[in-house]
Amino acid sequence: MGRYYAPLSGLIPHDLAEPVWAGDYAFIARKWDVSIFDWAELQSKHKLHISYTAGDLLLKSCNMELAVSASSVDDVRDKILAFHVVMYARGFHPFSVQLVSSYSINDYAGICSRKSSHGLELLPEGMRTGITSATDCVEVWPAPYASGAAFRKEALARTVTPDLLAQVVDDVGRWNNLRSRYPVCRFIERVLMSSPVVADTGQSLLHVWTGLESIFPKVQSEVSFRLALYLAQLQSSLGDRQDFFQRAKRSYGDRSKVAHGGELKSREGADPWLEAWSILTHTVRALLNRQCILTEEELIQELLVAADASE
């Protein structure tokens, strides 16, 4: 198993003085800047699968890294993707993976200056020891998939703490279990990664709803009512089904409006896109909690049993 590092843009580390590990994952706060001269050194002496100027630009917005123990770069992609999904299910703002490297930013920052005694003297104390081109080889790959957000939503969380990681890693195991049993999970992953990147909020909302509708492929009639009912029943162990039913039904109305050429409008200050996104991420949370994806018939049966039990 090798160790790989993925700089993340859009998250804010808190109280991460040292790397925090849980299972195959770690949170690492960024300590140092990587100069354009460091990138030029990496381009000429190491293995870059992106241009050094692109690498320089991609890191400017990164405050932390996700470290992953994995068997290959392909394995890294699956592990980061599962992490991404469960972070969204926990209410985090869409964030992006900028690239993947074989060493941490904190390791290769200052690599150019460490070539000479003069350059070494100009570095801060904490950067004077570290890897060099003479003894180590840094490999950098492009981001394994597109991610991030075309717009900012203040209501969503951004701050990452050490205590969060163990909870996320537990959820990653749950999601991997679901993904191995239900092919639709792969589609939901793609929707979660791609919909926030769409700049037009209406088209993005439509894309969000393709993820929700994919869970119930048999729904062909009374679509608004039935989808809202099934989504609400999925939430039975997590919250207020009646409220979720009304929210889902209203959001499907927004989806229909966009699909027929209408414009999205806020209702009493509510953000239609954020509402649809919240329904999708809460649905993923419900699936993680249930550890299964029930069919439409099974959800109705569950609902009827619950109704009989309440009488």
C-alpha positions as CSV (number, residue, x, y, z in Angstrom):
1,M,0.0,0.0,0.0
2,G,1.3,3.4,-0.9
3,R,0.4,6.8,0.4
4,Y,-1.1,9.5,-1.8
5,Y,-2.1,13.1,-1.1
6,A,-5.0,15.0,-2.5
7,P,-5.1,18.8,-1.9
8,L,-8.7,20.0,-1.3
9,S,-10.1,23.4,-2.2
10,G,-13.2,24.7,-0.4
11,L,-12.6,23.2,3.1
12,I,-11.2,25.0,6.2
13,P,-9.1,23.0,8.6
14,H,-9.5,23.7,12.3
15,D,-7.2,22.4,15.1
16,L,-5.1,20.3,12.8
17,A,-1.6,21.1,14.0
18,E,-0.5,17.6,13.1
19,P,-1.9,15.0,10.7
20,V,-4.9,13.1,12.0
21,W,-5.3,9.5,10.8
22,A,-8.3,7.1,10.9
23,G,-8.2,3.9,8.9
24,D,-6.8,4.6,5.4
25,Y,-7.4,8.4,5.6
26,A,-5.8,11.4,7.2
27,F,-6.5,15.2,7.4
28,I,-3.4,17.3,6.9
29,A,-3.4,21.1,7.3
30,R,-1.3,23.0,4.8
31,K,1.7,24.7,6.4
32,W,3.7,26.1,3.5
33,D,3.4,27.7,0.1
34,V,4.9,26.0,-3.0
35,S,6.7,28.6,-5.0
36,I,6.7,28.7,-8.8
37,F,10.4,27.7,-8.6
38,D,9.5,24.6,-6.6
39,W,7.0,23.7,-9.4
40,A,9.7,24.3,-12.0
41,E,12.0,22.0,-10.1
42,L,9.3,19.3,-10.0
43,Q,8.7,19.7,-13.7
44,S,12.4,19.3,-14.6
45,K,13.5,16.7,-12.1
46,H,10.4,14.7,-11.1
47,K,7.3,13.1,-12.6
48,L,4.5,15.6,-13.3
49,H,1.5,14.5,-15.4
50,I,0.2,18.1,-15.4
51,S,2.1,21.3,-16.3
52,Y,3.9,23.0,-13.5
53,T,2.0,26.2,-14.1
54,A,-1.3,24.4,-13.7
55,G,-0.1,22.8,-10.5
56,D,0.9,26.3,-9.2
57,L,-2.6,27.6,-9.9
58,L,-4.4,24.6,-8.5
59,L,-2.8,24.8,-5.1
60,K,-3.5,28.5,-4.5
61,S,-6.9,27.8,-3.0
62,C,-6.0,24.8,-1.0
63,N,-5.8,24.9,2.8
64,M,-5.6,21.2,3.5
65,E,-4.9,17.7,2.1
66,L,-6.6,14.4,2.3
67,A,-4.0,11.6,2.6
68,V,-5.0,8.1,1.5
69,S,-3.4,4.7,1.8
70,A,-4.1,2.9,-1.4
71,S,-2.7,0.2,-3.7
72,S,-2.7,2.3,-6.9
73,V,-3.9,5.6,-8.4
74,D,-7.1,3.9,-9.5
75,D,-7.7,2.8,-5.9
76,V,-7.1,6.3,-4.7
77,R,-9.9,7.6,-7.0
78,D,-12.4,5.2,-5.5
79,K,-11.3,6.0,-1.9
80,I,-11.4,9.7,-2.4
81,L,-14.8,9.5,-4.2
82,A,-16.4,7.6,-1.3
83,F,-15.0,10.2,1.1
84,H,-16.4,12.9,-1.1
85,V,-19.9,11.4,-1.0
86,V,-20.1,10.9,2.7
87,M,-18.8,14.5,3.4
88,Y,-21.7,15.8,1.2
89,A,-24.1,13.5,3.1
90,R,-22.9,15.2,6.3
91,G,-23.9,18.6,5.0
92,F,-20.5,19.9,3.7
93,H,-20.3,22.4,1.0
94,P,-19.2,21.0,-2.4
95,F,-15.4,21.1,-2.5
96,S,-12.9,20.0,-5.1
97,V,-9.9,17.6,-5.4
98,Q,-7.2,19.6,-7.2
99,L,-4.7,16.9,-7.9
100,V,-3.1,13.8,-6.5
101,S,0.6,13.5,-5.5
102,S,3.0,10.9,-4.0
103,Y,4.2,13.5,-1.4
104,S,2.4,16.1,0.7
105,I,2.5,19.8,-0.1
106,N,4.3,20.2,3.2
107,D,7.0,17.8,1.9
108,Y,7.8,19.4,-1.5
109,A,7.3,23.0,-0.5
110,G,10.8,24.5,-0.6
111,I,12.3,21.7,-2.7
112,C,14.0,24.1,-5.1
113,S,15.7,26.1,-2.3
114,R,17.0,23.0,-0.6
115,K,19.3,22.4,-3.5
116,S,21.8,24.9,-2.2
117,S,23.1,26.2,1.1
118,H,22.2,29.8,0.1
119,G,18.6,28.8,-0.7
120,L,18.4,26.8,2.5
121,E,19.3,29.8,4.6
122,L,16.4,31.8,3.0
123,L,13.8,29.3,4.0
124,P,11.8,29.4,7.3
125,E,13.2,27.0,9.9
126,G,10.5,24.4,9.4
127,M,11.2,24.1,5.7
128,R,15.0,23.6,5.9
129,T,14.7,19.8,6.3
130,G,12.8,17.8,3.8
131,I,12.9,15.9,0.6
132,T,15.3,16.9,-2.2
133,S,15.6,16.2,-5.9
134,A,18.8,14.2,-5.2
135,T,17.1,11.7,-2.9
136,D,13.4,11.6,-3.7
137,C,11.0,11.6,-6.7
138,V,7.6,13.4,-6.5
139,E,4.9,12.2,-8.8
140,V,1.8,14.4,-9.5
141,W,-1.3,13.3,-11.3
142,P,-4.4,15.4,-12.4
143,A,-7.5,15.3,-10.3
144,P,-9.2,11.9,-10.7
145,Y,-12.6,13.5,-11.5
146,A,-14.2,16.9,-11.8
147,S,-15.6,18.3,-8.5
148,G,-16.3,21.6,-6.7
149,A,-19.0,24.2,-7.0
150,A,-19.8,26.9,-9.5
151,F,-21.5,28.9,-6.7
152,R,-21.1,29.4,-2.9
153,K,-23.8,28.5,-0.4
154,E,-23.1,29.9,3.1
155,A,-25.6,27.5,4.8
156,L,-23.4,24.5,4.1
157,A,-20.5,23.5,6.4
158,R,-16.8,24.1,5.5
159,T,-14.8,23.6,8.7
160,V,-13.0,20.3,9.2
161,T,-12.0,19.1,12.6
162,P,-10.0,16.1,13.9
163,D,-13.1,14.5,15.5
164,L,-14.9,14.4,12.1
165,L,-12.5,12.0,10.4
166,A,-13.3,8.8,12.4
167,Q,-17.0,9.4,11.8
168,V,-16.4,10.0,8.0
169,V,-14.3,6.8,7.8
170,D,-17.1,4.8,9.4
171,D,-19.5,6.2,6.8
172,V,-17.1,5.4,4.0
173,G,-17.2,1.8,5.0
174,R,-21.0,1.9,4.9
175,W,-21.1,3.6,1.5
176,N,-18.6,1.1,0.0
177,N,-20.9,-1.7,1.2
178,L,-23.9,-0.1,-0.5
179,R,-21.9,0.6,-3.7
180,S,-20.8,-3.0,-4.0
181,R,-24.5,-4.2,-3.8
182,Y,-26.4,-1.5,-5.7
183,P,-25.2,-0.2,-9.1
184,V,-27.3,2.9,-8.8
185,C,-24.9,4.2,-6.1
186,R,-22.3,4.8,-8.9
187,F,-24.8,7.0,-10.7
188,I,-25.6,8.9,-7.5
189,E,-21.9,9.5,-7.0
190,R,-21.6,11.0,-10.5
191,V,-24.6,13.3,-9.8
192,L,-23.2,14.5,-6.5
193,M,-19.8,15.3,-8.1
194,S,-21.1,16.9,-11.3
195,S,-24.3,18.8,-10.4
196,P,-22.7,21.5,-8.3
197,V,-20.2,22.3,-11.1
198,V,-23.0,23.3,-13.5
199,A,-23.1,27.1,-13.4
200,D,-26.7,27.5,-14.3
201,T,-28.7,26.8,-11.1
202,G,-31.7,25.5,-12.9
203,Q,-29.8,23.0,-15.0
204,S,-27.9,22.0,-11.8
205,L,-31.2,21.4,-10.0
206,L,-32.4,19.2,-12.8
207,H,-29.3,17.2,-12.6
208,V,-29.7,16.8,-8.8
209,W,-33.2,15.4,-9.4
210,T,-31.9,12.8,-11.9
211,G,-30.0,11.3,-8.9
212,L,-33.1,11.2,-6.8
213,E,-35.3,9.7,-9.6
214,S,-32.7,7.0,-10.3
215,I,-33.4,5.4,-6.9
216,F,-37.0,4.7,-8.0
217,P,-36.9,3.7,-11.6
218,K,-40.5,2.2,-11.7
219,V,-42.2,5.6,-11.0
220,Q,-43.9,6.6,-14.3
221,S,-47.1,8.1,-13.1
222,E,-48.2,10.5,-10.3
223,V,-44.5,11.2,-10.2
224,S,-44.4,14.2,-7.9
225,F,-46.6,12.6,-5.2
226,R,-45.0,9.1,-5.4
227,L,-41.4,10.3,-5.4
228,A,-42.0,12.6,-2.5
229,L,-43.7,9.8,-0.6
230,Y,-40.9,7.3,-1.2
231,L,-38.2,9.9,-0.3
232,A,-40.1,10.8,2.9
233,Q,-40.4,7.1,3.9
234,L,-36.6,6.6,3.4
235,Q,-36.2,9.3,6.1
236,S,-38.4,7.4,8.6
237,S,-35.5,6.8,11.0
238,L,-33.9,10.2,10.7
239,G,-36.6,12.9,10.9
240,D,-40.0,14.3,10.2
241,R,-41.5,12.4,7.2
242,Q,-44.4,14.8,6.7
243,D,-42.1,17.8,6.5
244,F,-39.7,15.9,4.1
245,F,-42.7,14.9,1.9
246,Q,-43.8,18.5,1.5
247,R,-40.2,19.7,0.8
248,A,-39.7,17.0,-1.8
249,K,-43.0,17.7,-3.5
250,R,-42.2,21.4,-3.7
251,S,-38.7,20.8,-5.0
252,Y,-40.0,18.5,-7.7
253,G,-42.3,21.3,-8.7
254,D,-39.1,23.5,-9.2
255,R,-37.6,20.7,-11.3
256,S,-40.7,20.6,-13.5
257,K,-40.7,24.3,-13.9
258,V,-37.1,24.3,-15.1
259,A,-37.7,21.3,-17.4
260,H,-40.6,23.2,-19.1
261,G,-38.6,26.4,-19.6
262,G,-39.5,28.3,-16.4
263,E,-37.3,30.3,-14.1
264,L,-36.4,29.4,-10.6
265,K,-37.7,31.8,-7.9
266,S,-37.0,31.8,-4.2
267,R,-40.0,31.2,-1.9
268,E,-39.9,33.2,1.3
269,G,-36.2,33.4,1.2
270,A,-35.7,29.7,0.5
271,D,-33.1,28.7,-2.1
272,P,-34.6,26.2,-4.6
273,W,-31.2,24.7,-5.5
274,L,-30.1,24.3,-1.9
275,E,-33.4,22.7,-1.1
276,A,-33.0,20.1,-3.9
277,W,-29.3,19.5,-2.9
278,S,-30.3,19.0,0.7
279,I,-33.0,16.5,-0.3
280,L,-30.4,14.5,-2.2
281,T,-27.7,14.6,0.5
282,H,-30.3,13.7,3.2
283,T,-31.4,10.8,1.0
284,V,-27.8,9.6,0.8
285,R,-27.6,9.9,4.6
286,A,-30.8,7.8,4.9
287,L,-29.3,5.1,2.6
288,L,-26.2,5.0,4.8
289,N,-28.3,4.6,7.9
290,R,-30.5,1.9,6.3
291,Q,-27.6,0.1,4.6
292,C,-30.0,-1.0,1.8
293,I,-32.0,0.5,-1.0
294,L,-35.6,-0.6,-0.7
295,T,-37.9,-1.0,-3.8
296,E,-41.0,1.1,-4.2
297,E,-43.1,-1.8,-3.1
298,E,-41.0,-2.4,0.0
299,L,-41.2,1.2,1.1
300,I,-45.0,1.1,0.7
301,Q,-45.1,-2.1,2.8
302,E,-42.9,-0.5,5.4
303,L,-45.2,2.5,5.5
304,L,-48.4,0.4,5.9
305,V,-46.8,-1.7,8.7
306,A,-45.9,1.5,10.5
307,A,-49.4,2.9,10.1
308,D,-51.0,-0.3,11.5
309,A,-48.6,-0.3,14.4
310,S,-49.6,3.2,15.3
311,E,-53.3,2.4,15.6
